[in-house]
Amino acid sequence: MPIHLHHPSPHVALITIDNPEKRNAMSRAMLAELAGLWDSLETSDCRCIVITGAGDKAFCTGGDQSAKDGQYDGRGIVGLPIDEFQSIIRDIPKPVIARINGFA
């Protein structure tokens, strides 16, 4: 999948959104994978989560509106309002750092 998890140092999780040809737009499968990682990182021994996008043109341009899986319905990714998805990220009890590279 185009979501990669690395541990560059002890207690640091680095998540990379790897879809640079679409400026790291997220498909339903990518979002499901990210949600699964989020659940496991919440209870892991990592102390900080860094999220970035592959390449240098865009961090993440949001939901992949061209995906044929029906994951974008105008309200947000997979029918989930964007502010609700942001609260999932905001409510994790660990610092989350966005390593922005390019458009966001």
ROTORGU-297482 format. One line per field, with one value per atom (N, C-alpha, C, CB): x, y, z; atom name. Coordinates in steps of 0.001 Angstrom, whole numbers, plus 524288, in hexadecimal, padded with zeros to 5 digits. Glycine has a CB too. Layout:
% ROTORGU-297482
px	[X; ...]
py	[Y; ...]
pz	[Z; ...]
site	[CA; ...]
% end
This chain:
% ROTORGU-297482
px	[8034F; 80000; 80374; 7FC41; 80152; 80473; 804C8; 80243; 80413; 80505; 80976; 7FFEA; 80DA8; 81237; 81338; 81717; 8148D; 815ED; 81B95; 81242; 81EA2; 8241A; 8250C; 827DE; 82902; 82AA6; 8304F; 82A02; 8312B; 8367E; 839CF; 83649; 83752; 83A0F; 83646; 83C1F; 83860; 834E3; 83088; 83809; 82BE1; 8274D; 8255C; 82882; 8274A; 82566; 82326; 829DD; 81E49; 81BC5; 81B74; 8163A; 81D3E; 81D05; 81944; 82296; 81504; 8112A; 811E7; 80B6A; 81273; 81300; 80E5E; 81837; 80BB2; 80785; 80A48; 80339; 80A13; 80D32; 809BE; 8109E; 807F7; 804DA; 8063A; 7FED7; 80B56; 80D03; 80ACC; 812D1; 8097F; 8075C; 80202; 806EE; 7FF58; 7FA5A; 7FAE5; 7F5F4; 7FFAB; 800DE; 7FF0E; 7FE50; 7FFC5; 7FEA1; 7F8EB; 801EF; 7F55D; 7EFC7; 7EE99; 7EC6F; 7EAEF; 7E9CD; 7E513; 7E8DF; 7E5C0; 7E169; 7DEF5; 7E34B; 7DAA6; 7D817; 7DBC6; 7D307; 7DE90; 7E226; 7E692; 7E473; 7E892; 7ECC2; 7EACF; 7EEEB; 7E61C; 7E3F5; 7E2F1; 7DEED; 7E106; 7E01B; 7E53F; 7DD5E; 7E955; 7EE6D; 7F078; 7F259; 7EFCF; 7F186; 7EE7D; 7F0D9; 7E96E; 7E645; 7E81A; 7E076; 7E973; 7EB7E; 7F0A9; 7EC27; 7F40F; 7F907; 7F814; 7FC83; 7F45C; 7F330; 7F19F; 7EED0; 7EE40; 7EC8F; 7F128; 7E882; 7F4A1; 7F910; 7FD04; 7FBC0; 7FDC6; 8017F; 7FF93; 80291; 7FA7E; 7F84E; 7F9D0; 7F255; 7FA20; 7FB65; 8010B; 7F7BF; 8041E; 8098C; 80D08; 80B8B; 81208; 815BB; 81824; 81A03; 81644; 8185B; 81696; 81683; 819D9; 818BF; 81775; 81D5D; 8185D; 8176A; 81648; 81C2E; 8129B; 81137; 81258; 80B54; 81551; 8166E; 813C9; 81C89; 810D6; 80E38; 8100A; 80823; 81142; 81332; 81122; 81933; 811F9; 81083; 81558; 80D08; 814E6; 8194D; 81A0A; 8186D; 81EE3; 82016; 82080; 81BFD; 820F6; 8219E; 81D7B; 826F5; 81971; 81574; 810CE; 8139A; 80F7C; 80AE4; 80B55; 805E9; 80994; 80926; 80498; 80861; 7FFEC; 7FB3D; 7F70C; 7F95E; 7F4B6; 7F0C0; 7EB39; 7F13D; 7EAAA; 7E585; 7E3AE; 7E199; 7DE84; 7DC3A; 7DCFB; 7D680; 7DDD5; 7DE8A; 7D931; 7E16D; 7D7C1; 7D2A3; 7D218; 7D18E; 7D66C; 7D627; 7D5D2; 7DADA; 7D618; 7D5EF; 7D0AD; 7D6F9; 7D0CB; 7CC09; 7C961; 7CD41; 7CB56; 7C912; 7C4C9; 7CD4C; 7C341; 7BEFE; 7C052; 7BA55; 7C547; 7C6E3; 7C630; 7CC64; 7C54E; 7C4A0; 7BF14; 7C8AA; 7BC16; 7B69C; 7B552; 7B32A; 7B94E; 7B863; 7B89E; 7B33A; 7B7AA; 7B7F5; 7BD6B; 7B3F5; 7C01C; 7C547; 7C6EA; 7C56A; 7CB0E; 7CD3D; 7C9D6; 7D2E8; 7C840; 7C518; 7C021; 7C841; 7BDE8; 7B91F; 7B9F4; 7B549; 7BEBE; 7BFFE; 7C150; 7C49C; 7BE89; 7BFE1; 7C594; 7BC46; 7C818; 7CDA5; 7CEC2; 7CF8A; 7CB6E; 7CC83; 7CC41; 7C8AA; 7C900; 7C8C7; 7CDCA; 7C3F4; 7CFC7; 7D4B5; 7D927; 7D5E6; 7D91A; 7DD29; 7DCF0; 7DC97; 7D848; 7D7E4; 7DA3F; 7D22C; 7DA16; 7DC9F; 7E276; 7DB92; 7E4B8; 7EA4D; 7EB5B; 7EC3A; 7E81A; 7E8E7; 7E86A; 7E4FC; 7E50F; 7E3E9; 7E7A6; 7DE90; 7EB5A; 7EF1C; 7F282; 7F28B; 7F399; 7F65C; 7FC4A; 7F52B; 7FE15; 803A6; 8046B; 805DC; 808EC; 809DB; 809FB; 80EFF; 80772; 80775; 809CF; 801C2; 80DCE; 8107F; 80F9F; 81672; 80DC5; 80D2F; 8121A; 8082B; 814FF; 8199C; 817D7; 81DFB; 81653; 8140E; 8184F; 81122; 81755; 81AD9; 81785; 81E3E; 8178B; 8145E; 80EF7; 813F2; 80B2B; 805C9; 8035E; 8027A; 7FFD4; 7FD03; 7F73E; 7FF11]
py	[7FB5A; 80000; 804DA; 80005; 8092F; 80DF8; 810FB; 8117C; 80E59; 810AA; 80D84; 8109E; 81035; 80D7C; 80F40; 80E76; 80B8A; 80CB2; 80B28; 809CB; 80ED1; 80DDE; 80FDD; 8108F; 80DD3; 80FA1; 81164; 80B3A; 81668; 8184E; 81894; 81D9C; 818C6; 8189A; 81667; 81E2B; 814BA; 8127C; 81652; 810ED; 81463; 81749; 81B6A; 819D5; 81B62; 81EFA; 81BC6; 822AD; 81CF4; 81A66; 81E4A; 8184F; 81CC1; 82007; 81D7B; 820C8; 82030; 81E53; 82176; 81EDD; 81EBC; 82153; 81FE8; 81FCA; 823DE; 82329; 822F3; 827C0; 81E7F; 81DAB; 81D1E; 818D1; 82183; 821B9; 826C3; 82175; 8279B; 82CA2; 82DE7; 82CBF; 829EE; 82B0E; 82DB3; 82603; 82D32; 82FE5; 833D2; 82BED; 835B2; 8397A; 83780; 83EC6; 8326A; 82FBC; 83009; 831F9; 83052; 8300A; 82AA6; 83113; 82A7C; 825AC; 822D3; 826E6; 81DD3; 81A7F; 8180E; 8162B; 81558; 812AB; 80EAD; 80FF4; 80BB6; 807C0; 80A47; 80472; 80EA0; 81154; 81357; 815E0; 81595; 817A2; 8133E; 81AA6; 80ED4; 80A64; 8087A; 805EB; 8085F; 806C2; 80AA8; 80634; 80FAD; 813B5; 81352; 8192F; 81261; 811D1; 80D27; 81131; 808E0; 80455; 80581; 7FFCA; 80859; 809E8; 80D66; 80CBB; 810F7; 8149D; 811A2; 81870; 80DB0; 80A86; 807CF; 80678; 80589; 802B2; 80672; 7FF4D; 80B11; 80ECF; 81124; 81322; 81191; 813CB; 8108A; 8142D; 80B74; 80807; 80616; 80365; 807D1; 80606; 80933; 80673; 807D1; 80AAA; 80F58; 80707; 810A6; 81554; 81A25; 815A7; 81E11; 822DC; 8277A; 8243C; 826E2; 82B20; 828C5; 82EF2; 82B23; 8295F; 82DD2; 827A3; 82CA1; 83067; 82E54; 83136; 831AB; 83014; 833A9; 83042; 8315A; 8344E; 831F7; 8346A; 834BC; 832CF; 831A9; 836C0; 82DD3; 82C78; 830B1; 82715; 83155; 83535; 83AAA; 8351D; 83E82; 843DC; 8479B; 845D1; 84592; 848FC; 849D3; 846CD; 845F5; 84680; 84307; 84532; 84513; 84207; 83E3E; 845A6; 84055; 83D34; 840FA; 83A0D; 83FC3; 84339; 84194; 84367; 83DF2; 83C6D; 83757; 840A5; 836E5; 83226; 831CC; 831DF; 82D12; 82C28; 82C3A; 826E0; 830B8; 8314C; 82E3A; 836F4; 82C6E; 82964; 8238E; 82A8B; 821FF; 81C6B; 81A1F; 81B8A; 81569; 812DF; 80FBD; 80F51; 81043; 80D40; 8103B; 80BB4; 814CB; 817BE; 81A09; 8145C; 81A99; 81C46; 82209; 81AE5; 82536; 82AD2; 82C3F; 82E0F; 82E62; 82F95; 8355E; 82C84; 838BA; 83E4B; 8403B; 83FA0; 83CCF; 83E54; 83D6D; 83B48; 839BF; 83881; 83324; 838E3; 83137; 82C30; 827E1; 82BB1; 82434; 81FB3; 82166; 81BFF; 825D9; 827AE; 829E8; 82356; 82A0D; 82C1D; 831E1; 82909; 83558; 83AE3; 83BCC; 83E45; 83F46; 84046; 841CC; 8448D; 84500; 84698; 841FA; 84ACE; 83E0F; 83961; 8362B; 83602; 835B9; 832F3; 835CA; 83264; 83AFF; 83E07; 83D31; 843DC; 83C7E; 83BA1; 83662; 83BE7; 83286; 82D82; 82E5B; 82989; 83184; 832B6; 8360B; 8358B; 839F3; 83D90; 83AD2; 8420B; 836EC; 83486; 83032; 83269; 82EBF; 82AC5; 82D1C; 828E6; 82A31; 82C72; 82CC6; 82947; 82D8D; 82E06; 8329C; 828E5; 83522; 83966; 83761; 83C34; 83A44; 838FE; 83DAD; 837B1; 83C9A; 840B3; 83FBE; 840D7; 843B9; 84368; 845A9; 84661; 8426A; 84426; 8459F; 83FCC; 84A8A; 84C7C; 84D34; 851AB; 84B13; 84B99; 84CC6; 8468E; 85193; 8530E; 854CE; 84E90; 85447; 855E6; 85288; 8559D; 854EA; 851F2; 85325; 85342]
pz	[80000; 80000; 80000; 804C9; 7FE63; 7FE30; 8035D; 7FA1C; 807B9; 80CDB; 80F42; 81074; 810AF; 812CF; 81864; 80F64; 81BBC; 82124; 821FF; 8250A; 823F0; 8253C; 82ABF; 8213B; 82D33; 8325C; 831E1; 836A4; 83060; 82F79; 8346A; 82D04; 838E1; 83DE1; 841ED; 83F86; 84661; 84A58; 84BDA; 84F3B; 84C22; 84DEC; 84A17; 852FE; 8453D; 8413C; 83CBF; 83F46; 83B57; 836E5; 8326F; 8385E; 82DDC; 82930; 82553; 826B3; 82429; 8205D; 81B5B; 82283; 816F0; 811E5; 80E74; 80F37; 80C7A; 8089C; 80355; 808D7; 800BA; 7FC06; 7F72E; 7FCA8; 7F540; 7F078; 7ED88; 7F1BA; 7EC7D; 7EA58; 7E4F1; 7EA12; 7E1D6; 7DCA7; 7DD04; 7D975; 7E16F; 7E252; 7E6C2; 7E391; 7E782; 7EBAE; 7F0FC; 7EA83; 7F1C5; 7F6B3; 7F84E; 7FAF7; 7F479; 7F59A; 7F7E7; 7F08F; 7FB90; 7FE73; 7FC31; 80438; 7FB05; 7F95F; 7FE40; 7F56E; 7FD86; 801E6; 80460; 8000C; 80129; 80340; 80667; 7FEC4; 80470; 80742; 80C84; 803FB; 80C90; 81166; 8154E; 81050; 81369; 816E2; 8193B; 813EC; 8160C; 8180A; 81C15; 81388; 81AF7; 81EA6; 823C3; 81C41; 8237A; 82837; 82B75; 826CE; 828DE; 82BA6; 82E51; 827ED; 82B94; 82DFA; 832AE; 829FD; 83224; 83666; 83B4B; 834CD; 83AA1; 83F1E; 841AD; 83D6E; 83E84; 840CF; 8433A; 83CA7; 840F5; 84324; 8483F; 83F40; 848CE; 84D9B; 85264; 84D2F; 851B4; 85620; 8560E; 85629; 85249; 851E8; 8558F; 84C36; 855B4; 858FF; 85637; 85AD1; 8518B; 84EF8; 85207; 8491D; 851F1; 854E6; 85163; 85850; 84C4A; 8489B; 8433F; 8485C; 84074; 83B37; 83766; 83AED; 83353; 82F2E; 82A47; 82E55; 827AA; 822D8; 81E78; 82371; 819FD; 81589; 8107B; 81581; 80C44; 8071C; 803EA; 80446; 80073; 7FD0B; 7F8EC; 7FA6A; 7F743; 7F34D; 7F59B; 7EF11; 7F227; 7F403; 7F1E6; 7F28A; 7EF44; 7ED0A; 7F09D; 7E7FA; 7F3D5; 7F735; 7FBF9; 7F434; 80056; 80526; 8048F; 80A07; 803DC; 802CF; 800EA; 807D3; 7FC88; 7FA60; 7FBE3; 7F482; 7FF92; 80180; 7FF27; 80060; 7FE77; 7FC55; 7F680; 7FD9E; 7F497; 7EF04; 7EC6B; 7EDFB; 7EA35; 7E7D0; 7E2C3; 7E6CA; 7E095; 7DBC1; 7DCCD; 7D85D; 7E1C3; 7E30D; 7E186; 7E8EF; 7DF9D; 7DDD7; 7E235; 7D942; 7E6FA; 7EB47; 7EE25; 7EF1A; 7EC27; 7EE7C; 7F3C1; 7EF02; 7F4DB; 7FA0C; 7FB0F; 7FAE3; 7F717; 7F7E7; 7F667; 7F4AE; 7FA14; 7F8FD; 7F97E; 7FC96; 7F986; 7F9FA; 7FF92; 7F7AB; 80362; 808E3; 80AF8; 80C29; 808D3; 80AD1; 80919; 810B6; 80B67; 80A03; 80C45; 80BF5; 80907; 80A85; 80D56; 80DFB; 80BC6; 80E36; 813A3; 80E7A; 81571; 81A98; 819F9; 81D2F; 81CA0; 81C1F; 81D97; 81F93; 81AB4; 81B83; 82128; 817D3; 82397; 828F9; 82CBA; 82AB0; 82B94; 82EE0; 82E4A; 82D76; 8297A; 828AB; 82B6A; 822CC; 82B2B; 82DCE; 833B3; 82C85; 835E5; 83B8B; 83D14; 83D50; 83991; 83AA3; 83B5A; 8362B; 837F0; 83852; 83D25; 83358; 83E0B; 84266; 847B2; 84212; 8481D; 84D28; 84EC6; 84D12; 84B6E; 84CFE; 8515A; 84832; 85573; 859F6; 85949; 85EC1; 85492; 8536A; 84FBD; 850FD; 84FE6; 84C35; 84699; 84D81; 84326; 83D94; 83ABA; 83B80; 837AD; 834C2; 82EF9; 83614; 82C3F; 82692; 82421; 824A2; 8216C; 81E95; 81914; 81E78; 8188C; 813AF; 80F96; 8149D; 80B0A; 8069B; 801D4; 805CB; 8001B; 7FBA6; 7FD54; 7F7D7; 7F9D0; 7FAE0; 7FF20; 7F5E4; 80219; 80621; 805B7; 80BB4]
site	[N; CA; C; CB; N; CA; C; CB; N; CA; C; CB; N; CA; C; CB; N; CA; C; CB; N; CA; C; CB; N; CA; C; CB; N; CA; C; CB; N; CA; C; CB; N; CA; C; CB; N; CA; C; CB; N; CA; C; CB; N; CA; C; CB; N; CA; C; CB; N; CA; C; CB; N; CA; C; CB; N; CA; C; CB; N; CA; C; CB; N; CA; C; CB; N; CA; C; CB; N; CA; C; CB; N; CA; C; CB; N; CA; C; CB; N; CA; C; CB; N; CA; C; CB; N; CA; C; CB; N; CA; C; CB; N; CA; C; CB; N; CA; C; CB; N; CA; C; CB; N; CA; C; CB; N; CA; C; CB; N; CA; C; CB; N; CA; C; CB; N; CA; C; CB; N; CA; C; CB; N; CA; C; CB; N; CA; C; CB; N; CA; C; CB; N; CA; C; CB; N; CA; C; CB; N; CA; C; CB; N; CA; C; CB; N; CA; C; CB; N; CA; C; CB; N; CA; C; CB; N; CA; C; CB; N; CA; C; CB; N; CA; C; CB; N; CA; C; CB; N; CA; C; CB; N; CA; C; CB; N; CA; C; CB; N; CA; C; CB; N; CA; C; CB; N; CA; C; CB; N; CA; C; CB; N; CA; C; CB; N; CA; C; CB; N; CA; C; CB; N; CA; C; CB; N; CA; C; CB; N; CA; C; CB; N; CA; C; CB; N; CA; C; CB; N; CA; C; CB; N; CA; C; CB; N; CA; C; CB; N; CA; C; CB; N; CA; C; CB; N; CA; C; CB; N; CA; C; CB; N; CA; C; CB; N; CA; C; CB; N; CA; C; CB; N; CA; C; CB; N; CA; C; CB; N; CA; C; CB; N; CA; C; CB; N; CA; C; CB; N; CA; C; CB; N; CA; C; CB; N; CA; C; CB; N; CA; C; CB; N; CA; C; CB; N; CA; C; CB; N; CA; C; CB; N; CA; C; CB; N; CA; C; CB; N; CA; C; CB; N; CA; C; CB; N; CA; C; CB; N; CA; C; CB; N; CA; C; CB; N; CA; C; CB; N; CA; C; CB; N; CA; C; CB; N; CA; C; CB; N; CA; C; CB; N; CA; C; CB; N; CA; C; CB; N; CA; C; CB; N; CA; C; CB; N; CA; C; CB]
% end
